[in-house]
Amino acid sequence: MALAFVMLALGGILLGGAWSFHTHRKPLWSVIVLAVAALACIVVALWRINQ
């Protein structure tokens, strides 16, 4: 359960990084990679919390 909350926080941090990359006009592939990694962390965390 604790790992799920750590992954949820990590997902939020990665999502913030993707937003920062987007606002600073970094390459689109890096924004997409960060956003997909963030969403994967958040989905896994919510799945683990609901188990």
Secondary structure, DSSP 8 states (H G I E B T S, - for coil): -HHHHHHHHHHHHHHHHHHHHHHTT--HHHHHHHHHHHHHHHHHHHHHHH-
